[in-house]
Amino acid sequence: MSPSPRHHKRAIDGDFIKDLTSQKRSLGMVMEINKDTRMMYVNFPKIGRPVWLMWENYGHYIVV
């Protein structure tokens, strides 16, 4: 399944992503992707804990 033109590059396991939301979580590492729920588990050291984020990228993160 290829992303549509409005989507940005999706992350994969082990990628580093930069959060672009107003929550300012900074840089995080993708630890797990659940394609059934379309969520990814990302560890953000700046906030001191991992969080589940939407995996489909609508511009809320960039893969670095």
N, CA, C and O atoms as a Maestro MAE file, in Angstrom:
{
 s_m_m2io_version
 :::
 2.0.0
}

f_m_ct {
 s_m_title
 :::
 protein
 m_atom[256] {
  # First column is atom index #
  i_m_mmod_type
  r_m_x_coord
  r_m_y_coord
  r_m_z_coord
  i_m_residue_number
  s_m_chain_name
  s_m_pdb_residue_name
  s_m_pdb_atom_name
  i_m_atomic_number
  :::
  1 25 0.854 -1.178 0.000 1 A "MET " " N  " 7
  2 3 0.000 0.000 0.000 1 A "MET " " CA " 6
  3 2 0.896 1.236 0.000 1 A "MET " " C  " 6
  4 15 1.660 1.451 0.941 1 A "MET " " O  " 8
  5 25 0.806 2.018 -1.018 2 A "SER " " N  " 7
  6 3 1.640 3.212 -1.089 2 A "SER " " CA " 6
  7 2 0.911 4.406 -0.480 2 A "SER " " C  " 6
  8 15 -0.312 4.511 -0.571 2 A "SER " " O  " 8
  9 25 1.678 5.306 0.143 3 A "PRO " " N  " 7
  10 3 1.038 6.470 0.752 3 A "PRO " " CA " 6
  11 2 0.455 7.398 -0.307 3 A "PRO " " C  " 6
  12 15 0.993 7.513 -1.408 3 A "PRO " " O  " 8
  13 25 -0.635 8.050 0.029 4 A "SER " " N  " 7
  14 3 -1.211 9.009 -0.905 4 A "SER " " CA " 6
  15 2 -0.383 10.291 -0.864 4 A "SER " " C  " 6
  16 15 0.396 10.478 0.070 4 A "SER " " O  " 8
  17 25 -0.526 11.169 -1.839 5 A "PRO " " N  " 7
  18 3 0.297 12.382 -1.909 5 A "PRO " " CA " 6
  19 2 0.200 13.283 -0.674 5 A "PRO " " C  " 6
  20 15 1.139 14.033 -0.405 5 A "PRO " " O  " 8
  21 25 -0.894 13.236 0.081 6 A "ARG " " N  " 7
  22 3 -1.022 14.108 1.249 6 A "ARG " " CA " 6
  23 2 -0.264 13.571 2.455 6 A "ARG " " C  " 6
  24 15 -0.122 14.273 3.457 6 A "ARG " " O  " 8
  25 25 0.225 12.332 2.372 7 A "HIS " " N  " 7
  26 3 0.950 11.727 3.477 7 A "HIS " " CA " 6
  27 2 2.449 11.933 3.318 7 A "HIS " " C  " 6
  28 15 2.959 12.106 2.211 7 A "HIS " " O  " 8
  29 25 3.125 11.911 4.427 8 A "HIS " " N  " 7
  30 3 4.575 12.031 4.439 8 A "HIS " " CA " 6
  31 2 5.169 10.652 4.695 8 A "HIS " " C  " 6
  32 15 4.436 9.697 4.948 8 A "HIS " " O  " 8
  33 25 6.488 10.545 4.630 9 A "LYS " " N  " 7
  34 3 7.155 9.268 4.849 9 A "LYS " " CA " 6
  35 2 6.817 8.707 6.228 9 A "LYS " " C  " 6
  36 15 6.871 9.416 7.233 9 A "LYS " " O  " 8
  37 25 6.471 7.435 6.257 10 A "ARG " " N  " 7
  38 3 6.172 6.751 7.517 10 A "ARG " " CA " 6
  39 2 7.449 6.220 8.142 10 A "ARG " " C  " 6
  40 15 8.414 5.901 7.447 10 A "ARG " " O  " 8
  41 25 7.440 6.131 9.449 11 A "ALA " " N  " 7
  42 3 8.576 5.582 10.188 11 A "ALA " " CA " 6
  43 2 8.517 4.053 10.174 11 A "ALA " " C  " 6
  44 15 7.456 3.464 9.966 11 A "ALA " " O  " 8
  45 25 9.669 3.422 10.398 12 A "ILE " " N  " 7
  46 3 9.754 1.980 10.588 12 A "ILE " " CA " 6
  47 2 10.473 1.725 11.906 12 A "ILE " " C  " 6
  48 15 11.065 2.638 12.483 12 A "ILE " " O  " 8
  49 25 10.420 0.478 12.384 13 A "ASP " " N  " 7
  50 3 11.100 0.129 13.633 13 A "ASP " " CA " 6
  51 2 12.549 0.584 13.614 13 A "ASP " " C  " 6
  52 15 13.269 0.340 12.646 13 A "ASP " " O  " 8
  53 25 12.976 1.246 14.681 14 A "GLY " " N  " 7
  54 3 14.359 1.696 14.801 14 A "GLY " " CA " 6
  55 2 14.627 3.089 14.275 14 A "GLY " " C  " 6
  56 15 15.701 3.644 14.512 14 A "GLY " " O  " 8
  57 25 13.668 3.668 13.561 15 A "ASP " " N  " 7
  58 3 13.839 5.035 13.045 15 A "ASP " " CA " 6
  59 2 13.789 6.051 14.184 15 A "ASP " " C  " 6
  60 15 13.165 5.825 15.220 15 A "ASP " " O  " 8
  61 25 14.454 7.158 13.961 16 A "PHE " " N  " 7
  62 3 14.321 8.305 14.850 16 A "PHE " " CA " 6
  63 2 13.361 9.269 14.187 16 A "PHE " " C  " 6
  64 15 13.440 9.517 12.984 16 A "PHE " " O  " 8
  65 25 12.449 9.812 14.986 17 A "ILE " " N  " 7
  66 3 11.494 10.779 14.457 17 A "ILE " " CA " 6
  67 2 11.560 12.058 15.282 17 A "ILE " " C  " 6
  68 15 11.878 12.045 16.471 17 A "ILE " " O  " 8
  69 25 11.249 13.153 14.612 18 A "LYS " " N  " 7
  70 3 11.158 14.442 15.300 18 A "LYS " " CA " 6
  71 2 9.681 14.815 15.362 18 A "LYS " " C  " 6
  72 15 9.002 14.912 14.339 18 A "LYS " " O  " 8
  73 25 9.205 15.018 16.578 19 A "ASP " " N  " 7
  74 3 7.808 15.388 16.800 19 A "ASP " " CA " 6
  75 2 7.600 16.841 16.390 19 A "ASP " " C  " 6
  76 15 8.343 17.721 16.826 19 A "ASP " " O  " 8
  77 25 6.598 17.096 15.556 20 A "LEU " " N  " 7
  78 3 6.314 18.454 15.084 20 A "LEU " " CA " 6
  79 2 5.034 19.021 15.689 20 A "LEU " " C  " 6
  80 15 4.553 20.068 15.254 20 A "LEU " " O  " 8
  81 25 4.482 18.337 16.687 21 A "THR " " N  " 7
  82 3 3.246 18.812 17.311 21 A "THR " " CA " 6
  83 2 3.561 19.883 18.349 21 A "THR " " C  " 6
  84 15 4.722 20.157 18.652 21 A "THR " " O  " 8
  85 25 2.518 20.470 18.877 22 A "SER " " N  " 7
  86 3 2.693 21.509 19.895 22 A "SER " " CA " 6
  87 2 3.137 20.945 21.246 22 A "SER " " C  " 6
  88 15 3.453 21.706 22.160 22 A "SER " " O  " 8
  89 25 3.164 19.606 21.378 23 A "GLN " " N  " 7
  90 3 3.594 18.987 22.634 23 A "GLN " " CA " 6
  91 2 5.106 19.037 22.836 23 A "GLN " " C  " 6
  92 15 5.596 18.794 23.939 23 A "GLN " " O  " 8
  93 25 5.846 19.352 21.768 24 A "LYS " " N  " 7
  94 3 7.301 19.556 21.825 24 A "LYS " " CA " 6
  95 2 8.038 18.416 22.525 24 A "LYS " " C  " 6
  96 15 8.816 18.635 23.454 24 A "LYS " " O  " 8
  97 25 7.771 17.178 22.052 25 A "ARG " " N  " 7
  98 3 8.434 16.012 22.627 25 A "ARG " " CA " 6
  99 2 9.840 15.811 22.093 25 A "ARG " " C  " 6
  100 15 10.581 14.979 22.617 25 A "ARG " " O  " 8
  101 25 10.223 16.545 21.069 26 A "SER " " N  " 7
  102 3 11.564 16.513 20.503 26 A "SER " " CA " 6
  103 2 11.802 15.243 19.696 26 A "SER " " C  " 6
  104 15 10.952 14.842 18.902 26 A "SER " " O  " 8
  105 25 12.959 14.610 19.897 27 A "LEU " " N  " 7
  106 3 13.393 13.463 19.110 27 A "LEU " " CA " 6
  107 2 13.064 12.166 19.835 27 A "LEU " " C  " 6
  108 15 13.289 12.050 21.040 27 A "LEU " " O  " 8
  109 25 12.536 11.196 19.110 28 A "GLY " " N  " 7
  110 3 12.199 9.911 19.705 28 A "GLY " " CA " 6
  111 2 12.584 8.763 18.797 28 A "GLY " " C  " 6
  112 15 12.783 8.949 17.596 28 A "GLY " " O  " 8
  113 25 12.690 7.572 19.373 29 A "MET " " N  " 7
  114 3 13.021 6.372 18.610 29 A "MET " " CA " 6
  115 2 11.812 5.446 18.566 29 A "MET " " C  " 6
  116 15 11.196 5.159 19.592 29 A "MET " " O  " 8
  117 25 11.482 4.981 17.360 30 A "VAL " " N  " 7
  118 3 10.353 4.076 17.171 30 A "VAL " " CA " 6
  119 2 10.759 2.698 17.689 30 A "VAL " " C  " 6
  120 15 11.718 2.096 17.208 30 A "VAL " " O  " 8
  121 25 10.009 2.211 18.679 31 A "MET " " N  " 7
  122 3 10.319 0.935 19.294 31 A "MET " " CA " 6
  123 2 9.456 -0.201 18.743 31 A "MET " " C  " 6
  124 15 9.880 -1.356 18.715 31 A "MET " " O  " 8
  125 25 8.254 0.134 18.311 32 A "GLU " " N  " 7
  126 3 7.323 -0.892 17.821 32 A "GLU " " CA " 6
  127 2 6.275 -0.236 16.944 32 A "GLU " " C  " 6
  128 15 5.859 0.895 17.194 32 A "GLU " " O  " 8
  129 25 5.849 -0.959 15.908 33 A "ILE " " N  " 7
  130 3 4.758 -0.495 15.057 33 A "ILE " " CA " 6
  131 2 3.691 -1.570 15.038 33 A "ILE " " C  " 6
  132 15 3.981 -2.735 14.767 33 A "ILE " " O  " 8
  133 25 2.468 -1.188 15.320 34 A "ASN " " N  " 7
  134 3 1.341 -2.108 15.278 34 A "ASN " " CA " 6
  135 2 0.487 -1.712 14.083 34 A "ASN " " C  " 6
  136 15 -0.256 -0.732 14.143 34 A "ASN " " O  " 8
  137 25 0.592 -2.473 12.996 35 A "LYS " " N  " 7
  138 3 -0.128 -2.132 11.768 35 A "LYS " " CA " 6
  139 2 -1.626 -2.380 11.889 35 A "LYS " " C  " 6
  140 15 -2.414 -1.784 11.154 35 A "LYS " " O  " 8
  141 25 -2.029 -3.260 12.815 36 A "ASP " " N  " 7
  142 3 -3.465 -3.503 13.014 36 A "ASP " " CA " 6
  143 2 -4.157 -2.277 13.587 36 A "ASP " " C  " 6
  144 15 -5.253 -1.920 13.155 36 A "ASP " " O  " 8
  145 25 -3.518 -1.625 14.567 37 A "THR " " N  " 7
  146 3 -4.105 -0.439 15.186 37 A "THR " " CA " 6
  147 2 -3.621 0.854 14.543 37 A "THR " " C  " 6
  148 15 -4.130 1.932 14.847 37 A "THR " " O  " 8
  149 25 -2.626 0.743 13.642 38 A "ARG " " N  " 7
  150 3 -2.024 1.893 12.952 38 A "ARG " " CA " 6
  151 2 -1.374 2.877 13.937 38 A "ARG " " C  " 6
  152 15 -1.433 4.095 13.765 38 A "ARG " " O  " 8
  153 25 -0.757 2.303 14.969 39 A "MET " " N  " 7
  154 3 -0.082 3.102 15.991 39 A "MET " " CA " 6
  155 2 1.374 2.658 16.082 39 A "MET " " C  " 6
  156 15 1.721 1.545 15.687 39 A "MET " " O  " 8
  157 25 2.218 3.542 16.607 40 A "MET " " N  " 7
  158 3 3.625 3.196 16.848 40 A "MET " " CA " 6
  159 2 4.000 3.623 18.260 40 A "MET " " C  " 6
  160 15 3.514 4.629 18.776 40 A "MET " " O  " 8
  161 25 4.875 2.834 18.868 41 A "TYR " " N  " 7
  162 3 5.327 3.071 20.233 41 A "TYR " " CA " 6
  163 2 6.680 3.761 20.135 41 A "TYR " " C  " 6
  164 15 7.638 3.179 19.626 41 A "TYR " " O  " 8
  165 25 6.764 4.984 20.613 42 A "VAL " " N  " 7
  166 3 7.954 5.813 20.443 42 A "VAL " " CA " 6
  167 2 8.486 6.243 21.799 42 A "VAL " " C  " 6
  168 15 7.739 6.754 22.633 42 A "VAL " " O  " 8
  169 25 9.790 6.035 22.018 43 A "ASN " " N  " 7
  170 3 10.432 6.466 23.253 43 A "ASN " " CA " 6
  171 2 10.980 7.878 23.065 43 A "ASN " " C  " 6
  172 15 11.819 8.117 22.196 43 A "ASN " " O  " 8
  173 25 10.498 8.812 23.887 44 A "PHE " " N  " 7
  174 3 10.961 10.194 23.864 44 A "PHE " " CA " 6
  175 2 11.753 10.471 25.141 44 A "PHE " " C  " 6
  176 15 11.146 10.714 26.184 44 A "PHE " " O  " 8
  177 25 13.084 10.444 25.095 45 A "PRO " " N  " 7
  178 3 13.882 10.685 26.304 45 A "PRO " " CA " 6
  179 2 13.612 12.036 26.961 45 A "PRO " " C  " 6
  180 15 13.712 12.153 28.183 45 A "PRO " " O  " 8
  181 25 13.274 13.054 26.178 46 A "LYS " " N  " 7
  182 3 13.033 14.385 26.737 46 A "LYS " " CA " 6
  183 2 11.884 14.381 27.749 46 A "LYS " " C  " 6
  184 15 11.944 15.078 28.762 46 A "LYS " " O  " 8
  185 25 10.835 13.593 27.472 47 A "ILE " " N  " 7
  186 3 9.713 13.542 28.405 47 A "ILE " " CA " 6
  187 2 9.826 12.363 29.370 47 A "ILE " " C  " 6
  188 15 9.031 12.238 30.302 47 A "ILE " " O  " 8
  189 25 10.818 11.501 29.142 48 A "GLY " " N  " 7
  190 3 11.105 10.426 30.077 48 A "GLY " " CA " 6
  191 2 10.202 9.213 30.006 48 A "GLY " " C  " 6
  192 15 10.149 8.422 30.948 48 A "GLY " " O  " 8
  193 25 9.478 9.054 28.881 49 A "ARG " " N  " 7
  194 3 8.617 7.875 28.771 49 A "ARG " " CA " 6
  195 2 8.235 7.642 27.302 49 A "ARG " " C  " 6
  196 15 8.225 8.572 26.496 49 A "ARG " " O  " 8
  197 25 7.926 6.402 26.979 50 A "PRO " " N  " 7
  198 3 7.431 6.113 25.623 50 A "PRO " " CA " 6
  199 2 5.937 6.419 25.522 50 A "PRO " " C  " 6
  200 15 5.223 6.400 26.524 50 A "PRO " " O  " 8
  201 25 5.480 6.695 24.319 51 A "VAL " " N  " 7
  202 3 4.063 6.977 24.071 51 A "VAL " " CA " 6
  203 2 3.627 6.310 22.765 51 A "VAL " " C  " 6
  204 15 4.444 6.040 21.885 51 A "VAL " " O  " 8
  205 25 2.332 6.052 22.662 52 A "TRP " " N  " 7
  206 3 1.753 5.544 21.419 52 A "TRP " " CA " 6
  207 2 1.340 6.747 20.569 52 A "TRP " " C  " 6
  208 15 0.671 7.662 21.050 52 A "TRP " " O  " 8
  209 25 1.752 6.730 19.298 53 A "LEU " " N  " 7
  210 3 1.410 7.789 18.339 53 A "LEU " " CA " 6
  211 2 0.782 7.178 17.101 53 A "LEU " " C  " 6
  212 15 0.990 6.002 16.805 53 A "LEU " " O  " 8
  213 25 0.018 7.973 16.383 54 A "MET " " N  " 7
  214 3 -0.531 7.529 15.116 54 A "MET " " CA " 6
  215 2 0.617 7.301 14.134 54 A "MET " " C  " 6
  216 15 1.460 8.178 13.944 54 A "MET " " O  " 8
  217 25 0.648 6.117 13.508 55 A "TRP " " N  " 7
  218 3 1.732 5.760 12.596 55 A "TRP " " CA " 6
  219 2 1.584 6.460 11.251 55 A "TRP " " C  " 6
  220 15 2.577 6.903 10.675 55 A "TRP " " O  " 8
  221 25 0.367 6.564 10.745 56 A "GLU " " N  " 7
  222 3 0.144 7.269 9.474 56 A "GLU " " CA " 6
  223 2 0.608 8.704 9.657 56 A "GLU " " C  " 6
  224 15 0.178 9.389 10.585 56 A "GLU " " O  " 8
  225 25 1.473 9.151 8.786 57 A "ASN " " N  " 7
  226 3 2.092 10.464 8.967 57 A "ASN " " CA " 6
  227 2 1.358 11.535 8.170 57 A "ASN " " C  " 6
  228 15 1.387 11.540 6.939 57 A "ASN " " O  " 8
  229 25 0.715 12.424 8.874 58 A "TYR " " N  " 7
  230 3 0.016 13.557 8.260 58 A "TYR " " CA " 6
  231 2 0.787 14.863 8.487 58 A "TYR " " C  " 6
  232 15 0.209 15.950 8.466 58 A "TYR " " O  " 8
  233 25 2.099 14.737 8.704 59 A "GLY " " N  " 7
  234 3 2.924 15.906 8.938 59 A "GLY " " CA " 6
  235 2 3.159 16.200 10.415 59 A "GLY " " C  " 6
  236 15 3.722 17.238 10.761 59 A "GLY " " O  " 8
  237 25 2.728 15.287 11.287 60 A "HIS " " N  " 7
  238 3 2.933 15.507 12.721 60 A "HIS " " CA " 6
  239 2 4.304 15.016 13.194 60 A "HIS " " C  " 6
  240 15 4.677 15.240 14.345 60 A "HIS " " O  " 8
  241 25 5.054 14.352 12.315 61 A "TYR " " N  " 7
  242 3 6.443 13.985 12.620 61 A "TYR " " CA " 6
  243 2 7.229 13.875 11.315 61 A "TYR " " C  " 6
  244 15 6.654 13.731 10.236 61 A "TYR " " O  " 8
  245 25 8.541 13.945 11.436 62 A "ILE " " N  " 7
  246 3 9.410 13.681 10.293 62 A "ILE " " CA " 6
  247 2 10.398 12.594 10.688 62 A "ILE " " C  " 6
  248 15 10.818 12.515 11.843 62 A "ILE " " O  " 8
  249 25 10.763 11.766 9.732 63 A "VAL " " N  " 7
  250 3 11.769 10.736 9.966 63 A "VAL " " CA " 6
  251 2 13.130 11.365 9.719 63 A "VAL " " C  " 6
  252 15 13.372 11.951 8.664 63 A "VAL " " O  " 8
  253 25 14.022 11.239 10.706 64 A "VAL " " N  " 7
  254 3 15.367 11.825 10.562 64 A "VAL " " CA " 6
  255 2 16.413 10.762 10.397 64 A "VAL " " C  " 6
  256 15 17.596 11.076 10.262 64 A "VAL " " O  " 8
  :::
 }
 m_bond[255] {
  # First column is bond index #
  i_m_from
  i_m_to
  i_m_order
  :::
  1 1 2 1
  2 2 3 1
  3 3 4 2
  4 3 5 1
  5 5 6 1
  6 6 7 1
  7 7 8 2
  8 7 9 1
  9 9 10 1
  10 10 11 1
  11 11 12 2
  12 11 13 1
  13 13 14 1
  14 14 15 1
  15 15 16 2
  16 15 17 1
  17 17 18 1
  18 18 19 1
  19 19 20 2
  20 19 21 1
  21 21 22 1
  22 22 23 1
  23 23 24 2
  24 23 25 1
  25 25 26 1
  26 26 27 1
  27 27 28 2
  28 27 29 1
  29 29 30 1
  30 30 31 1
  31 31 32 2
  32 31 33 1
  33 33 34 1
  34 34 35 1
  35 35 36 2
  36 35 37 1
  37 37 38 1
  38 38 39 1
  39 39 40 2
  40 39 41 1
  41 41 42 1
  42 42 43 1
  43 43 44 2
  44 43 45 1
  45 45 46 1
  46 46 47 1
  47 47 48 2
  48 47 49 1
  49 49 50 1
  50 50 51 1
  51 51 52 2
  52 51 53 1
  53 53 54 1
  54 54 55 1
  55 55 56 2
  56 55 57 1
  57 57 58 1
  58 58 59 1
  59 59 60 2
  60 59 61 1
  61 61 62 1
  62 62 63 1
  63 63 64 2
  64 63 65 1
  65 65 66 1
  66 66 67 1
  67 67 68 2
  68 67 69 1
  69 69 70 1
  70 70 71 1
  71 71 72 2
  72 71 73 1
  73 73 74 1
  74 74 75 1
  75 75 76 2
  76 75 77 1
  77 77 78 1
  78 78 79 1
  79 79 80 2
  80 79 81 1
  81 81 82 1
  82 82 83 1
  83 83 84 2
  84 83 85 1
  85 85 86 1
  86 86 87 1
  87 87 88 2
  88 87 89 1
  89 89 90 1
  90 90 91 1
  91 91 92 2
  92 91 93 1
  93 93 94 1
  94 94 95 1
  95 95 96 2
  96 95 97 1
  97 97 98 1
  98 98 99 1
  99 99 100 2
  100 99 101 1
  101 101 102 1
  102 102 103 1
  103 103 104 2
  104 103 105 1
  105 105 106 1
  106 106 107 1
  107 107 108 2
  108 107 109 1
  109 109 110 1
  110 110 111 1
  111 111 112 2
  112 111 113 1
  113 113 114 1
  114 114 115 1
  115 115 116 2
  116 115 117 1
  117 117 118 1
  118 118 119 1
  119 119 120 2
  120 119 121 1
  121 121 122 1
  122 122 123 1
  123 123 124 2
  124 123 125 1
  125 125 126 1
  126 126 127 1
  127 127 128 2
  128 127 129 1
  129 129 130 1
  130 130 131 1
  131 131 132 2
  132 131 133 1
  133 133 134 1
  134 134 135 1
  135 135 136 2
  136 135 137 1
  137 137 138 1
  138 138 139 1
  139 139 140 2
  140 139 141 1
  141 141 142 1
  142 142 143 1
  143 143 144 2
  144 143 145 1
  145 145 146 1
  146 146 147 1
  147 147 148 2
  148 147 149 1
  149 149 150 1
  150 150 151 1
  151 151 152 2
  152 151 153 1
  153 153 154 1
  154 154 155 1
  155 155 156 2
  156 155 157 1
  157 157 158 1
  158 158 159 1
  159 159 160 2
  160 159 161 1
  161 161 162 1
  162 162 163 1
  163 163 164 2
  164 163 165 1
  165 165 166 1
  166 166 167 1
  167 167 168 2
  168 167 169 1
  169 169 170 1
  170 170 171 1
  171 171 172 2
  172 171 173 1
  173 173 174 1
  174 174 175 1
  175 175 176 2
  176 175 177 1
  177 177 178 1
  178 178 179 1
  179 179 180 2
  180 179 181 1
  181 181 182 1
  182 182 183 1
  183 183 184 2
  184 183 185 1
  185 185 186 1
  186 186 187 1
  187 187 188 2
  188 187 189 1
  189 189 190 1
  190 190 191 1
  191 191 192 2
  192 191 193 1
  193 193 194 1
  194 194 195 1
  195 195 196 2
  196 195 197 1
  197 197 198 1
  198 198 199 1
  199 199 200 2
  200 199 201 1
  201 201 202 1
  202 202 203 1
  203 203 204 2
  204 203 205 1
  205 205 206 1
  206 206 207 1
  207 207 208 2
  208 207 209 1
  209 209 210 1
  210 210 211 1
  211 211 212 2
  212 211 213 1
  213 213 214 1
  214 214 215 1
  215 215 216 2
  216 215 217 1
  217 217 218 1
  218 218 219 1
  219 219 220 2
  220 219 221 1
  221 221 222 1
  222 222 223 1
  223 223 224 2
  224 223 225 1
  225 225 226 1
  226 226 227 1
  227 227 228 2
  228 227 229 1
  229 229 230 1
  230 230 231 1
  231 231 232 2
  232 231 233 1
  233 233 234 1
  234 234 235 1
  235 235 236 2
  236 235 237 1
  237 237 238 1
  238 238 239 1
  239 239 240 2
  240 239 241 1
  241 241 242 1
  242 242 243 1
  243 243 244 2
  244 243 245 1
  245 245 246 1
  246 246 247 1
  247 247 248 2
  248 247 249 1
  249 249 250 1
  250 250 251 1
  251 251 252 2
  252 251 253 1
  253 253 254 1
  254 254 255 1
  255 255 256 2
  :::
 }
}
